[in-house]
């Protein structure tokens, strides 16, 4: 396995339990407490040991809501002791001053907290819990008081697309180091709300161009997730405007463009199965959290064997296998299209990205002839 395809980010769903019922959640079986299938403390430490046996990624402890696990800090401390950079992805509602201190003491490097609106009305409706917006803001303030790096995550959908400038301003006012936007993928609960909440391909383009403009301002770290065509937009805008790379990508270049050297990774579009994988609360391994096709289970074989041997990972690492307009697109090696969105819409994870408006130019005559042989 070459360095090109070592995991750079591993998202681990530490539990399926959560105290919220968010409209966009990838899970359809959320419980408000730990579930029997969750990896035990011992299994959790074994997973961490499996990771460090062959790679040195950033480990994101997510959920569900990871803070409902009573052993979450023990797990985080074990990962830090093994040399991993650890981040925590939480809804923020459970972070009071003592919990914030425990997060810091555990050696966690960054906390990502979701804000899905600029107002309590918008956020609370999406998160299905009155008061969750105020609680999340309070959690951020507790963390910032202790100097913890905070990242704001925002799932972009119809309910908040017009609030993105206000969300950016809110992140800045809270002292956040980063704003990451997530473009809704129609899986899990997202399948049920796709028609209601999905923005159009044209709106995707507008949002990503707005995001590019804000990145040029360099006010904070910006990253678009589940929106690989952002990398096509960046290249197009750079060429048209004869600009250098936006600040987010320049930071990555100066860090060595390894994405394992920092908590910010911006080198390529869809990283599912190439630089990212997702481990479920039951130990199942997926290319990402939104592509529901398991490649194996860490309860049955080491993560390294799954990463290096699974057929789905092998196919996702070969852009020549992409189909439809993604297959003939000149940006396919830096974009790749969202494989989860393709699967969610057509049932084929190698199909073209269904929410991209770009039409690649016709294949050269020689390429067309070769394709028809």
C-alpha positions as CSV (number, residue, x, y, z in Angstrom):
1,X,0.0,0.0,0.0
2,X,1.5,3.3,-1.1
3,X,1.5,6.4,1.0
4,X,-0.9,7.9,-1.5
5,X,-3.6,5.6,-0.1
6,X,-3.0,5.5,3.6
7,X,-5.9,6.8,5.8
8,X,-5.6,10.4,6.6
9,X,-8.8,10.9,8.4
10,X,-10.6,8.1,10.3
11,X,-14.1,8.9,11.5
12,X,-15.3,6.6,14.3
13,X,-18.9,6.5,15.3
14,X,-18.2,5.7,19.0
15,X,-21.9,5.1,19.7
16,X,-25.2,5.1,18.0
17,X,-26.7,6.8,21.0
18,X,-27.6,10.5,20.9
19,X,-29.7,13.0,22.8
20,X,-31.0,14.6,19.6
21,X,-33.1,13.6,16.6
22,X,-31.6,15.7,13.8
23,X,-33.5,15.9,10.6
24,X,-30.4,15.1,8.4
25,X,-28.8,12.4,10.5
26,X,-27.2,9.5,8.6
27,X,-28.7,7.1,11.2
28,X,-32.3,5.9,11.2
29,X,-32.0,3.9,14.5
30,X,-30.8,6.5,16.9
31,X,-31.2,5.7,20.6
32,X,-30.9,8.2,23.5
33,X,-28.5,5.9,25.3
34,X,-25.6,3.5,24.7
35,X,-26.6,0.4,22.7
36,X,-25.4,-3.1,23.2
37,X,-23.7,-3.2,19.7
38,X,-21.3,-0.4,20.6
39,X,-17.7,-1.4,20.7
40,X,-16.6,-2.0,24.3
41,X,-13.8,-0.1,26.0
42,X,-11.4,-2.9,25.3
43,X,-12.5,-3.2,21.7
44,X,-12.2,0.5,21.3
45,X,-8.6,0.5,22.5
46,X,-7.9,-2.5,20.2
47,X,-9.3,-0.4,17.3
48,X,-6.9,2.4,18.1
49,X,-4.0,-0.1,18.3
50,X,-5.0,-1.4,14.9
51,X,-4.9,2.1,13.5
52,X,-1.5,3.0,14.7
53,X,-0.1,-0.3,13.5
54,X,-0.1,0.9,9.9
55,X,-1.0,4.6,9.7
56,X,-1.0,7.9,11.6
57,X,-4.3,9.6,10.7
58,X,-6.4,12.2,12.5
59,X,-9.0,10.3,14.5
60,X,-12.4,11.9,14.8
61,X,-14.5,10.6,17.7
62,X,-18.1,11.1,16.5
63,X,-21.5,9.6,17.0
64,X,-24.3,9.7,17.7
65,X,-23.2,11.8,20.5
66,X,-19.8,10.7,21.8
67,X,-20.1,12.5,25.1
68,X,-22.8,10.1,26.3
69,X,-20.1,7.4,26.4
70,X,-18.8,7.3,30.0
71,X,-15.5,6.0,28.8
72,X,-15.0,8.6,26.0
73,X,-12.2,10.4,27.7
74,X,-10.4,7.1,28.6
75,X,-10.6,6.2,24.9
76,X,-9.3,9.6,23.8
77,X,-6.4,9.4,26.3
78,X,-5.5,6.0,24.9
79,X,-5.5,7.4,21.4
80,X,-3.4,10.4,22.3
81,X,-0.9,8.2,24.2
82,X,-0.5,6.1,21.1
83,X,0.4,9.2,19.2
84,X,-2.8,10.0,17.3
85,X,-4.2,13.5,16.8
86,X,-7.7,13.3,18.2
87,X,-10.7,15.5,17.4
88,X,-14.2,15.3,18.9
89,X,-17.4,15.8,16.8
90,X,-20.3,16.7,19.1
91,X,-23.6,18.6,19.0
92,X,-22.2,20.6,21.9
93,X,-25.3,20.4,24.1
94,X,-23.6,18.4,26.8
95,X,-20.5,20.6,27.2
96,X,-20.5,22.5,30.5
97,X,-17.4,23.9,32.2
98,X,-16.3,20.6,33.8
99,X,-16.8,18.6,30.6
100,X,-14.9,21.2,28.6
101,X,-12.0,20.8,31.1
102,X,-12.0,17.1,30.7
103,X,-11.9,17.4,26.9
104,X,-8.8,19.6,27.2
105,X,-7.2,17.3,29.8
106,X,-7.7,14.3,27.6
107,X,-5.4,15.8,25.0
108,X,-8.1,16.3,22.3
109,X,-6.8,18.8,19.7
110,X,-10.0,20.2,18.2
111,X,-13.8,20.0,18.9
112,X,-16.2,20.3,16.0
113,X,-19.7,21.5,17.0
114,X,-22.6,21.7,14.6
115,X,-24.5,24.9,14.1
116,X,-27.2,24.4,11.5
117,X,-28.6,27.9,11.5
118,X,-27.7,31.4,12.5
119,X,-30.6,31.6,14.9
120,X,-32.1,29.4,17.5
121,X,-35.3,29.1,15.5
122,X,-33.5,27.6,12.5
123,X,-31.1,25.4,14.4
124,X,-33.5,24.0,16.9
125,X,-36.0,23.1,14.3
126,X,-33.4,21.1,12.4
127,X,-32.0,19.5,15.5
128,X,-35.4,18.7,16.9
129,X,-34.6,20.0,20.4
130,X,-35.7,23.4,21.7
131,X,-32.7,25.1,23.4
132,X,-30.1,23.1,21.6
133,X,-28.7,26.2,19.8
134,X,-28.2,28.1,23.1
135,X,-26.6,25.0,24.6
136,X,-24.2,24.6,21.6
137,X,-23.1,28.2,21.9
138,X,-22.5,27.8,25.6
139,X,-20.5,24.7,24.9
140,X,-18.3,26.6,22.4
141,X,-17.8,29.4,24.9
142,X,-16.7,27.0,27.6
143,X,-14.1,25.4,25.2
144,X,-12.8,28.7,23.9
145,X,-12.3,30.0,27.5
146,X,-9.9,27.1,27.9
147,X,-8.2,27.8,24.6
148,X,-9.5,24.7,22.8
149,X,-9.6,24.9,19.0
150,X,-13.2,24.9,17.8
151,X,-14.6,24.0,14.4
152,X,-18.2,24.9,13.4
153,X,-19.9,22.3,11.2
154,X,-22.9,23.4,9.2
155,X,-25.1,21.1,7.1
156,X,-26.3,23.1,4.1
157,X,-29.9,22.5,3.1
158,X,-32.9,24.5,2.1
159,X,-33.7,25.6,5.7
160,X,-30.4,27.5,6.1
161,X,-29.0,28.3,2.7
162,X,-29.8,32.0,3.1
163,X,-28.2,32.1,6.5
164,X,-24.7,31.1,5.5
165,X,-23.2,34.6,5.7
166,X,-24.7,35.0,9.2
167,X,-23.4,31.6,10.2
168,X,-19.9,32.6,9.0
169,X,-20.1,35.8,11.1
170,X,-21.3,33.8,14.1
171,X,-18.4,31.4,13.8
172,X,-16.0,34.4,13.7
173,X,-17.7,36.1,16.7
174,X,-17.4,32.9,18.7
175,X,-13.6,32.7,18.0
176,X,-13.9,29.5,15.9
177,X,-10.8,28.4,14.0
178,X,-12.7,26.8,11.2
179,X,-16.1,26.6,9.4
180,X,-16.8,23.4,7.5
181,X,-19.9,23.2,5.4
182,X,-21.5,19.8,4.7
183,X,-23.6,19.3,1.6
184,X,-26.5,17.1,2.4
185,X,-26.2,13.5,1.2
186,X,-29.5,11.5,0.7
187,X,-28.8,8.6,2.9
188,X,-30.1,7.5,6.3
189,X,-32.7,9.9,7.5
190,X,-31.5,12.0,4.5
191,X,-33.4,9.7,2.2
192,X,-36.7,10.6,3.9
193,X,-36.1,14.4,3.7
194,X,-34.2,14.5,0.4
195,X,-37.0,16.1,-1.6
196,X,-37.8,18.5,1.2
197,X,-34.3,19.7,2.2
198,X,-32.0,19.0,-0.8
199,X,-30.8,22.1,-2.6
200,X,-30.6,22.1,-6.4
201,X,-27.4,21.5,-8.4
202,X,-27.5,25.2,-9.3
203,X,-27.7,26.2,-5.7
204,X,-24.8,23.9,-4.9
205,X,-22.8,25.8,-7.5
206,X,-23.8,29.1,-6.0
207,X,-22.9,28.1,-2.5
208,X,-19.5,26.7,-3.5
209,X,-18.7,29.9,-5.4
210,X,-19.7,32.0,-2.4
211,X,-17.5,29.7,-0.3
212,X,-14.6,30.3,-2.6
213,X,-15.0,34.0,-2.4
214,X,-15.1,33.9,1.4
215,X,-12.0,31.7,1.5
216,X,-10.1,34.4,-0.5
217,X,-10.7,36.7,2.5
218,X,-8.7,34.3,4.7
219,X,-10.6,35.1,7.8
220,X,-10.6,31.5,9.1
221,X,-10.1,28.0,7.9
222,X,-12.9,27.0,5.4
223,X,-13.6,23.5,4.1
224,X,-16.4,22.1,1.9
225,X,-17.2,18.5,2.8
226,X,-19.3,16.1,0.6
227,X,-18.9,18.7,-2.1
228,X,-15.9,17.4,-4.2
229,X,-16.8,19.6,-7.1
230,X,-15.6,22.5,-5.0
231,X,-12.1,21.5,-6.2
232,X,-13.2,21.9,-9.8
233,X,-14.6,25.3,-9.0
234,X,-11.4,26.3,-7.3
235,X,-9.3,25.3,-10.4
236,X,-11.7,27.1,-12.7
237,X,-11.8,30.3,-10.7
238,X,-8.0,30.3,-10.2
239,X,-7.5,29.9,-14.0
240,X,-10.1,32.6,-14.9
241,X,-8.9,35.1,-12.3
242,X,-5.2,34.2,-12.5
243,X,-5.1,33.8,-8.8
244,X,-3.0,31.6,-6.5
245,X,-4.6,28.9,-4.5
246,X,-7.1,30.1,-1.9
247,X,-5.8,30.4,1.7
248,X,-7.2,27.1,2.8
249,X,-5.3,25.2,0.1
250,X,-2.2,27.3,0.6
251,X,-2.1,26.3,4.2
252,X,-2.2,22.7,3.2
253,X,0.6,23.2,0.7
254,X,2.8,24.8,3.3
255,X,2.1,22.0,5.7
256,X,3.5,19.6,3.1
257,X,0.2,18.7,1.4
258,X,0.1,15.5,3.4
259,X,-3.2,16.2,5.2
260,X,-1.9,14.0,8.0
261,X,0.3,16.9,9.1
262,X,-2.6,19.1,10.2
263,X,-6.2,19.1,11.3
264,X,-7.1,20.7,8.0
265,X,-7.1,18.5,4.9
266,X,-7.8,20.1,1.5
267,X,-6.0,18.2,-1.3
268,X,-8.7,16.4,-3.2
269,X,-12.5,16.1,-3.6
270,X,-14.1,12.8,-2.6
271,X,-11.7,11.0,-0.3
272,X,-14.0,8.0,0.4
273,X,-11.8,4.9,0.5
274,X,-8.7,6.7,-0.6
275,X,-7.8,8.9,2.3
276,X,-10.8,8.5,4.5
277,X,-12.8,5.7,6.1
278,X,-15.6,5.4,8.6
279,X,-15.9,2.9,11.4
280,X,-19.4,2.3,12.7
281,X,-20.3,1.8,16.4
282,X,-20.4,-1.9,15.7
283,X,-17.0,-2.0,14.1
284,X,-18.1,-2.1,10.5
285,X,-15.7,-0.3,8.1
286,X,-17.2,1.9,5.3
287,X,-15.5,4.2,2.7
288,X,-17.2,7.1,4.4
289,X,-20.1,7.6,6.8
290,X,-22.6,8.2,3.9
291,X,-21.8,5.3,1.7
292,X,-23.6,2.4,3.4
293,X,-21.6,-0.5,1.9
294,X,-19.5,-2.3,4.5
295,X,-16.0,-3.4,3.5
296,X,-15.5,-5.5,6.6
297,X,-15.6,-5.4,10.4
298,X,-12.7,-4.8,12.8
299,X,-14.4,-7.4,15.1
300,X,-13.5,-10.0,12.4
301,X,-10.2,-8.8,10.9
302,X,-7.6,-6.0,11.4
303,X,-8.4,-2.6,9.9
304,X,-5.3,-2.7,7.8
305,X,-6.4,-5.9,6.0
306,X,-9.8,-4.3,5.3
307,X,-8.3,-1.0,4.1
308,X,-5.8,-2.8,1.8
309,X,-7.9,-5.7,0.6
310,X,-11.5,-4.6,0.2
311,X,-12.8,-4.6,-3.4
312,X,-14.8,-1.4,-2.9
313,X,-11.8,0.5,-1.7
314,X,-9.8,-0.7,-4.7
315,X,-12.4,0.5,-7.1
316,X,-12.8,3.9,-5.4
317,X,-9.0,4.4,-5.8
318,X,-9.2,4.1,-9.6
319,X,-10.7,7.2,-11.2
320,X,-10.7,5.4,-14.6
321,X,-13.6,3.3,-13.3
322,X,-15.9,6.4,-12.9
323,X,-18.9,6.4,-15.2
324,X,-21.1,8.9,-16.8
325,X,-19.8,12.4,-17.1
326,X,-17.5,11.9,-14.1
327,X,-15.7,9.3,-16.2
328,X,-14.9,11.7,-19.0
329,X,-14.4,14.8,-16.9
330,X,-11.0,16.4,-16.9
331,X,-11.3,17.2,-13.2
332,X,-12.0,13.6,-12.1
333,X,-8.6,13.2,-10.4
334,X,-9.1,16.3,-8.2
335,X,-12.9,16.0,-7.8
336,X,-14.1,12.5,-8.3
337,X,-17.7,13.4,-7.6
338,X,-19.5,12.4,-4.3
339,X,-19.5,8.6,-4.4
340,X,-22.1,8.4,-1.7
341,X,-24.4,10.8,-3.5
342,X,-24.1,8.8,-6.7
343,X,-24.9,5.7,-4.8
344,X,-27.8,7.3,-3.0
345,X,-29.4,8.5,-6.2
346,X,-28.7,5.6,-8.6
347,X,-27.5,2.6,-6.5
348,X,-24.1,2.7,-8.3
349,X,-21.2,4.3,-6.4
350,X,-19.2,4.7,-9.6
351,X,-21.9,6.6,-11.3
352,X,-21.7,10.3,-12.1
353,X,-22.2,12.9,-9.4
354,X,-25.9,13.8,-9.7
355,X,-25.6,17.3,-8.1
356,X,-22.9,18.8,-10.3
357,X,-23.9,21.2,-13.1
358,X,-20.6,21.0,-14.9
359,X,-20.7,19.4,-18.4
360,X,-17.2,18.2,-19.4
361,X,-16.2,18.8,-23.0
362,X,-16.6,16.0,-25.5
363,X,-14.0,13.4,-25.6
364,X,-11.3,13.9,-28.3
365,X,-12.0,11.9,-31.4
366,X,-9.2,9.4,-30.6
367,X,-10.6,8.8,-27.2
368,X,-14.1,8.3,-28.6
369,X,-12.8,5.8,-31.1
370,X,-10.9,3.9,-28.3
371,X,-14.0,3.9,-26.1
372,X,-16.1,2.3,-28.8
373,X,-13.6,-0.5,-29.6
